[in-house]
Amino acid sequence: MSAAADAGGSLGNPVWQSRQLWSWWDMVTQISQFLQTLGLIRGQLQTFSILAPDLPLAPGPKNSLATSFGVWQELSYNADFARSLAVTENVIGKRTGARNEHPIITGVITARRAVERIGQYEEALAVDVEGRYAKIIGATAASHYGVSFDYRLDIAFPSARSEIVEANTCFAMERHTACVFHLMRAMEHGYRALAIKLGVKKPKTALEYDTWGQLLAQIEQKTEAIIDSLQGPKRPLTTAREFFNPALADMRYFMDAVRNIVMHTRTGGTYDAQQAISIRKRVLDSFVHLAKYVREDGPRITKSTFRLKT
């Protein structure tokens, strides 16, 4: 796979976008078809230039010869494709919306001049494509590119989604330390959501300015209060502990063993693929666990939360 582009249609109207994936085979095939079609158009225009070199080329019934060959339509389709490749603007021009204006052939020009413009266009295309590069990644890596973990987690923690997507994209592109970095930023959104649902408040500053240590201390205080208040039936107390204990254990682990290392230039702050895979799995499991009781738009977490769940 190539991270260079994304095909969004037929040869006539593809959409190439950066940061999207396009299969290497489709990329080569599409460009080859494009160049072949362009060659056929050049041949048709050369025929016109021999038969009637000064024949004006314009779309519509005024030029039945050009219309019958479909030249104008082909030029429009391929010019759109070339524009998506960002071919030199001074060659393909700018579409103004006027009836007789065209991104390759601007205005009404002769067949002879059209052949010259096509030649300039091909030269510009060659220069443009020479300056583009593609990174080849395998199908497994490509499956992580530009995606989140799960749509249900996206609903529960929408603030974390962009960081998760970036982490997975970094993993696909073999930027494993960057992957871990973004995973920790994603987890911060999850733990901040937990703190808010527990009723942690900051009277003077926003919660996002707290360090992980400060956030953890306030979360622990709130969870201890809930556990202490769950007297009576054993099941609500057990349920609360089964939720809070793993959540807090994960937060301590991420803070001490990952976050404080990857966020600073400390020894061990560079990660390989296997380490990234391990941390990524634990982050996913942590989000799944948090989502049992935490949603950014969900209700507060109180002692009644665990009594209702039993």
C-alpha positions in Angstrom: 0.0 0.0 0.0 1.0 3.6 -0.5 0.3 6.4 1.9 0.4 8.9 -1.0 -3.2 9.0 -2.3 -6.7 7.7 -2.3 -8.8 6.8 -5.4 -12.2 8.3 -5.1 -13.7 7.5 -8.4 -13.0 6.3 -12.0 -10.1 7.4 -14.1 -12.4 10.3 -15.2 -12.8 11.8 -11.8 -10.5 10.4 -9.1 -9.7 12.2 -5.9 -6.2 12.0 -4.6 -5.8 13.2 -1.1 -2.7 13.3 1.1 -2.8 11.2 4.3 -5.0 8.6 2.6 -4.1 5.1 1.4 -4.1 4.0 -2.2 -3.0 0.5 -3.3 0.3 0.4 -5.1 -1.3 -1.6 -8.0 -4.2 0.8 -8.4 -1.9 3.8 -8.3 0.4 2.4 -11.1 -2.7 1.3 -13.1 -4.4 4.6 -12.8 -1.4 6.6 -13.8 -0.7 4.3 -16.7 -4.3 4.6 -18.0 -4.1 8.3 -17.6 -0.9 8.7 -19.6 -2.3 6.3 -22.2 -5.5 8.3 -22.5 -3.5 11.5 -22.7 -1.5 10.0 -25.6 -4.7 9.2 -27.5 -6.0 12.7 -27.0 -2.7 14.1 -28.3 -3.1 11.9 -31.4 -6.6 13.1 -32.0 -5.5 16.7 -31.7 -2.6 16.1 -34.0 -5.1 14.8 -36.6 -7.1 18.0 -36.2 -4.0 20.1 -36.5 -3.1 18.4 -39.8 -6.7 18.5 -41.3 -7.5 22.0 -39.9 -4.7 23.5 -38.0 -6.6 26.8 -37.4 -9.8 25.1 -36.4 -11.0 26.6 -33.1 -11.6 24.0 -30.4 -14.5 24.6 -28.1 -17.1 22.4 -26.4 -20.7 22.1 -27.7 -22.4 22.0 -31.1 -20.3 24.8 -32.7 -17.5 22.3 -33.2 -19.1 19.0 -34.3 -15.7 17.5 -35.3 -14.2 17.8 -31.9 -17.4 16.9 -30.2 -17.8 13.7 -32.2 -14.4 12.5 -31.0 -15.2 13.3 -27.4 -12.0 15.2 -27.1 -13.3 18.0 -25.0 -14.8 15.6 -22.5 -11.6 13.5 -22.3 -9.6 16.7 -21.7 -11.9 17.7 -18.9 -11.8 14.4 -17.1 -8.0 14.1 -17.4 -7.4 17.7 -16.4 -9.4 17.0 -13.2 -7.2 14.0 -12.5 -4.1 16.0 -13.2 -5.2 18.8 -10.9 -5.6 16.3 -8.1 -1.9 15.5 -8.6 -1.2 19.2 -8.2 0.4 19.6 -11.6 2.0 23.0 -12.2 -0.7 25.6 -12.2 0.8 27.8 -14.9 0.4 25.0 -17.3 -3.0 23.6 -16.6 -4.4 27.0 -15.7 -7.4 27.7 -13.5 -11.0 26.8 -14.2 -13.2 29.9 -14.1 -16.5 28.3 -14.8 -17.0 30.0 -18.1 -18.4 27.8 -20.9 -15.3 27.9 -23.1 -12.7 27.8 -20.5 -10.7 24.7 -19.6 -8.0 23.8 -17.1 -5.6 22.5 -19.8 -6.8 24.5 -22.8 -8.0 27.9 -21.7 -10.5 29.6 -23.9 -11.1 28.9 -27.6 -7.8 28.0 -29.2 -6.7 26.2 -32.4 -5.9 22.5 -32.7 -2.2 23.3 -33.3 -2.0 25.3 -30.2 -3.8 22.6 -28.2 -1.1 20.1 -29.2 1.6 22.4 -27.9 -0.3 22.9 -24.6 -0.7 19.2 -24.2 3.1 18.8 -24.7 3.8 21.4 -22.0 1.3 19.7 -19.8 3.0 16.3 -20.1 6.4 17.9 -19.3 4.9 19.5 -16.2 3.3 16.2 -15.2 6.7 14.4 -15.4 8.4 17.1 -13.3 5.6 17.0 -10.7 5.5 13.2 -10.4 9.3 13.0 -10.2 9.1 15.0 -7.0 6.6 12.8 -5.3 7.5 9.8 -3.1 5.5 7.0 -1.6 6.1 4.8 1.4 5.2 1.2 0.9 3.5 -0.5 3.8 2.0 -4.0 4.2 -1.7 -4.9 4.4 -1.5 -5.5 8.2 0.0 -2.0 8.8 -2.5 -0.4 6.4 -5.4 -1.8 8.5 -4.3 0.5 11.3 -3.9 3.6 9.1 -6.4 6.5 9.9 -8.7 4.4 12.1 -9.8 4.5 15.7 -10.2 1.5 18.0 -14.0 1.1 18.0 -17.0 3.2 17.2 -18.4 2.6 20.7 -15.3 4.0 22.3 -15.5 7.0 19.9 -19.0 7.6 21.2 -17.9 7.2 24.9 -14.7 9.3 24.5 -15.0 11.6 21.5 -12.2 13.8 22.8 -9.7 10.9 22.6 -10.6 9.8 19.1 -8.2 12.1 17.2 -5.3 11.0 19.4 -6.2 7.3 18.9 -6.4 7.7 15.1 -3.0 9.5 15.1 -1.5 6.8 17.3 -2.8 4.0 14.9 -1.6 6.0 11.9 1.9 6.4 13.4 1.9 2.6 14.1 1.1 1.9 10.5 3.9 4.2 9.4 6.4 2.5 11.7 6.7 5.6 14.0 6.4 3.5 17.2 7.5 6.1 19.7 5.1 8.6 18.2 2.4 6.0 18.4 3.0 5.6 22.2 3.1 9.4 22.6 -0.3 9.8 21.1 -1.7 6.8 23.1 -0.8 8.6 26.3 -2.5 11.7 25.1 -5.6 9.6 24.4 -5.5 8.0 27.8 -5.3 11.5 29.4 -8.7 12.3 27.9 -10.1 9.0 29.3 -8.8 9.7 32.9 -9.9 13.3 32.7 -13.4 12.1 31.8 -13.3 9.7 34.8 -12.3 12.5 37.1 -15.1 14.7 35.9 -17.7 12.0 36.3 -16.5 11.4 39.8 -17.1 15.1 40.6 -13.5 16.3 40.6 -13.5 20.1 40.3 -10.9 22.8 40.0 -12.1 26.1 41.4 -9.5 28.3 39.8 -7.9 26.4 36.8 -9.2 24.0 34.2 -8.8 20.3 35.0 -6.7 19.9 31.9 -3.8 21.8 33.6 -3.5 19.2 36.3 -0.5 16.8 36.1 -1.3 13.1 36.0 -0.1 12.9 39.6 -2.6 15.5 40.7 -5.4 14.0 38.7 -4.7 10.5 40.1 -4.7 11.8 43.7 -8.1 13.4 43.2 -9.5 10.4 41.5 -8.3 8.1 44.3 -9.9 10.4 46.9 -13.2 10.2 45.2 -13.1 6.5 44.6 -12.2 5.8 48.3 -15.2 7.9 49.4 -17.5 5.9 47.2 -16.1 2.5 48.4 -16.4 3.6 52.0 -20.0 4.6 51.5 -21.0 1.2 50.1 -22.0 -0.5 53.3 -24.5 -3.3 53.5 -24.9 -5.8 50.6 -21.5 -7.1 49.5 -22.2 -7.1 45.8 -22.2 -3.3 45.2 -18.9 -2.9 47.1 -17.3 -5.7 45.0 -18.6 -4.2 41.8 -17.1 -0.8 42.7 -13.8 -2.4 43.5 -13.7 -4.4 40.4 -14.1 -1.2 38.4 -11.9 1.2 40.3 -9.0 -1.0 41.2 -7.9 -2.0 37.6 -8.6 1.6 36.4 -6.3 3.1 39.0 -3.7 0.4 38.5 -3.6 1.1 34.8 -3.4 4.9 35.4 -0.4 4.4 37.8 1.3 2.1 35.3 0.8 4.4 32.4 2.0 7.4 34.4 5.1 5.9 35.8 6.2 3.4 33.2 5.1 5.1 30.0 3.8 8.6 30.1 6.6 10.2 32.3 9.2 8.5 30.1 7.9 9.1 26.6 6.9 12.7 27.3 10.5 13.5 28.3 14.0 12.7 27.0 14.5 9.9 29.6 16.3 6.6 29.1 13.9 4.0 27.6 11.7 6.6 25.9 12.2 5.1 22.5 9.8 2.3 21.5 10.0 -0.5 18.9 7.1 -2.3 17.2 6.6 -5.0 19.9 6.6 -2.4 22.7 4.1 -0.3 20.8 1.9 -3.3 20.2 1.9 -4.2 23.9 1.2 -0.6 25.1 -1.5 -0.2 22.4 -3.3 -3.3 23.6 -3.2 -2.2 27.2 -4.5 1.2 26.2 -7.4 -0.4 24.3 -8.2 -2.7 27.2 -8.1 0.3 29.6 -10.6 2.3 27.4 -12.9 -0.7 27.2 -12.8 -1.0 31.0 -13.4 2.7 31.6 -16.3 2.6 29.1 -18.3 0.3 31.5 -19.2 3.3 33.6 -17.6 6.4 31.9 -18.9 8.4 29.0 -18.0 12.0 28.4 -21.7 12.8 28.0 -22.8 10.3 30.6 -24.1 10.6 34.2 -22.0 11.2 37.3 -20.5 8.2 39.0 -21.7 7.8 42.6 -22.4 5.0 45.0 -25.8 4.6 43.4 -24.1 3.8 40.1 -22.9 0.4 41.4 -26.1 -0.4 43.3 -28.0 0.1 40.0 -25.7 -2.3 38.2 -26.3 -5.2 40.5 
